[in-house]
Amino acid sequence: GRHLLSVQQLDSGLLSQIFELAELVDPIAAGTVRCTVLDGAVLGSLFFEPSTRTRLSFESAFLRLGGEVTTTTGFTFSSMAKGESIHDTSRVVSGYSDVMVVRHPDKGSVAEFAEASVVPVINAGDGDGEHPSQALLDLYTLTRELEARGKTVDGATVAIVGDLKYGRTVHSLMKLLTLASGITFRLFSPPSLELPLEIENYVAERGHRIIECDSAGEAVSGADAVYATRVQRERMTEEVLATANVTGNLLNRQILHDAGAQDIVIMHPLPRDSRHDSFDLSSDVDDLPGLSIFHQTDNGLRIRMAIFLVAMGCSAEAVKAATKNQS
Ligand code: CP
């Protein structure tokens, strides 16, 4: 089907198609031209976990393409609060929608939604599983940022620091990056929050290199980009959190400076956790030239527009024919 559940479904051809559509829709995303290609279509947006970027950018993407949006958030405001199953919920809502976007706290649950749905389902994050639309916007941003510096993703060295165990954006991005050639990953995480073996093997089997580092400074040293993540506290019991050594290690300006990495491309899926002193990205890097976190969020709108176009079988020609200058 045309579901998007995992980055493992993507190949270089589909990746290029999505990135080309993301370029094409740029003026539509910016609001300078209007598009009605999805006129009459309805998005069913189901978020059973908190979200700012993913939900609002998916919904804005659908609206910018001329469609309409229905939405429910949390477990309290749908009949799942009365014990309705994923199967029944999905079958019902898919009967009201042309495409569904689903976020759910359990790994594998969005695939269950897809099985029962009569329309395409897009995974907007399933527990500590995957977050494919995030990986697409991350790779799109990384590609553009490196190209602006005369570099390519092929052969790049990418530092990834933070919670590598529960961070689904890391899992999806590392798998997606295997479509490039010769990536070197430099990893640094708390000892209790290391990358799952499954992801390590997936990357290694495809010929890419992983280097385990002992500090954030060591990880960013010589890297072209750094991808920092927060500790996914909502996925840990209090017990695990208490024993996990997650304090300190905020990636900041001083660490980048000391590692000679003050010009590195700086990425983070966001949100940054401003309430805890633990593995994350400090806001004191925000005026460094490589800061790309808001390029990621802006590109997210364009990438999610492209994802809808592919899921709904809309060509670039159909988009152009349904686009007119704002008057
Ligand atoms: N990056 C990301 O998924 O953000 P939200 O949880 O706010 O959607």
Boltz pocket constraint, residues with backbone or C-beta under 6 A from the ligand:
constraints:
  - pocket:
      binder: B
      contacts: [[A, 50], [A, 51], [A, 52], [A, 53], [A, 54], [A, 55], [A, 124], [A, 125], [A, 134], [A, 269], [A, 270], [A, 271]]
      max_distance: 6.0
